[in-house]
């Protein structure tokens, strides 16, 4: 199975400068690939691609025949575009010809082709402030085949990482293992520290599992993050005192930055030192909130799978549709429903627990879990379900969780 690991790096000043440079190169090349894709859709490269014999398909959006691009096409077109732009502005495009960057280019092209093949919406440019600084490094077998990975622990206790050299790293609670075959390795910056993240293929033998208990259903919500069919409830992190303090400080700093922008009459490309310092504090608060949220989700999922239920039923929510509600969009985004689902599937797979994705149109909240009566006029502010048929009273979220556990309208994740 696949396992992901994350390791904190202690970079020197020279290594940190290299990491920032490669992050910039990764962002610039991705934006170049997206620009090439958009220009290809508009027909700017038809003359070049027609000579190569590329296949075409009909684009309904552009109402024209568009050429298919494979990995080699993107790499060749990038060279052509950069060579043309280099004559006009050498300083802006000199980054392309720096050494030790070919792997980053090849990896980004593979990712872009993979996204287009999966058809997961349009490709977006990566902004300086909106995307976490990161870049990929080689982690496959070394050239002389003496090691399974180019990332390994040296005799001096340091970690050998391509492009960065010997790197010190922070201690981990349970240690770490570098013996598995790695698939992906990424170095990223979370606003405070640099991390090495990699995915490896390992063999996990789960032994001494307890006997299976009854299957459970989980109803996700905003006020209560999750309600389990056995009566367990998981609160939203908004109720935590630490979170309330951080959000209050975040609002205050955001107002302060906004006033300074107006007073100094500057924009995002021309900032004073005070604005830069305040924005750094804002990023650190966002980092703390993100860590609290992820830790809360992981603890809930871990405690749930340890009970070894026969199956876990969860609703296949249409989060994109829910985000269109401008009054609840922020609260829905902070709940991280998709993160809960992904952690649940991964942890359940390790313990051989089936995960059921219930149809999103199944009326779990409006159906009585005792007699099956359907109550059509149930409003969102009615938090207690009162059945008109059997006169039972039950919490609305608990009623939905029980229905999710008992329904047969599902697909396995």
Secondary structure as GFF3:
##gff-version 3
##sequence-region A 1 413
A	DSSP	beta_strand	2	10	.	.	.	ID=ss1
A	DSSP	alpha_helix	13	41	.	.	.	ID=ss2
A	DSSP	alpha_helix	46	52	.	.	.	ID=ss3
A	DSSP	beta_strand	56	59	.	.	.	ID=ss4
A	DSSP	beta_strand	64	67	.	.	.	ID=ss5
A	DSSP	alpha_helix	71	88	.	.	.	ID=ss6
A	DSSP	alpha_helix	90	93	.	.	.	ID=ss7
A	DSSP	three_ten_helix	94	97	.	.	.	ID=ss8
A	DSSP	alpha_helix	102	118	.	.	.	ID=ss9
A	DSSP	beta_strand	134	136	.	.	.	ID=ss10
A	DSSP	beta_strand	152	153	.	.	.	ID=ss11
A	DSSP	beta_strand	159	161	.	.	.	ID=ss12
A	DSSP	beta_strand	165	169	.	.	.	ID=ss13
A	DSSP	beta_strand	181	189	.	.	.	ID=ss14
A	DSSP	beta_strand	194	201	.	.	.	ID=ss15
A	DSSP	beta_strand	216	220	.	.	.	ID=ss16
A	DSSP	beta_strand	224	228	.	.	.	ID=ss17
A	DSSP	beta_strand	233	235	.	.	.	ID=ss18
A	DSSP	three_ten_helix	237	239	.	.	.	ID=ss19
A	DSSP	alpha_helix	241	264	.	.	.	ID=ss20
A	DSSP	alpha_helix	273	306	.	.	.	ID=ss21
A	DSSP	beta_strand	311	315	.	.	.	ID=ss22
A	DSSP	alpha_helix	319	322	.	.	.	ID=ss23
A	DSSP	alpha_helix	329	335	.	.	.	ID=ss24
A	DSSP	alpha_helix	337	350	.	.	.	ID=ss25
A	DSSP	beta_strand	354	358	.	.	.	ID=ss26
A	DSSP	beta_strand	384	386	.	.	.	ID=ss27
A	DSSP	beta_strand	393	395	.	.	.	ID=ss28
A	DSSP	alpha_helix	396	406	.	.	.	ID=ss29
A	DSSP	beta_strand	410	412	.	.	.	ID=ss30
###
